[in-house]
Amino acid sequence: PYWMQYGQLQTSYTPFDASVGLKASPADGLGFKLQGGYRITKNELFVLPGLDDDCSLLYASLAQEKAKVAYGGASVSYAYLDWIDFTLSGDYYAWDVPEGMDGLLLLKPQYAVGFSARGKVYDNLHIMLDYRYEGRKDIASFGKADPVNSLSVGAEYELFRRVNVFARLDNLLDKDYLTEAGYPEQGFRFMAGLSCRF
């Protein structure tokens, strides 16, 4: 996107950030996690997209303001040897900005749900699935930004030790939305390549 900024950005800093969590594994391969916290950030960075009826994105401007957020989430995961593993997670965010500044939260997530899975088809071949949904807050003067709604599938094959080939299909739902950083999500796309682990 095009960016527009009228003044010098200030350094963001976090005078308070506290979190608490609980992890449990009641059976082999099965795990649960609960977490919550509260964060205060001065000069939090916000992206404000410029929109109109004829163009999905004209420009994006940057703004800074003090922000507070309380958050909580939970996840459950399961893994069985190298055959299958999956994780299901959910998070909720309660943002607080100065009165009259709710428009800053247009692209901030209000809640998020994610699911990822990886399974072994046969020796050295795995398939993968990833899904993430982020809901945004309904802002009285701006409406609600389109949610993040991303579904991807892929496969990888181990050619040699530490060397894999992979293929991936991203944004299978072909959704149009802006990321929290103000970037428009690309449409349905395919990617393939070679990866090495050192």
PyMOL commands that set and color helices and strands:
alter all, ss='L'
color gray80, all
select helices_A, chain A and resi 102-105
alter helices_A, ss='H'
color red, helices_A
select strands_A, chain A and resi 3-4+13-27+30-50+59-80+84-96+109-122+125-136+148-160+163-170+189-196
alter strands_A, ss='S'
color yellow, strands_A
deselect
rebuild
show_as cartoon
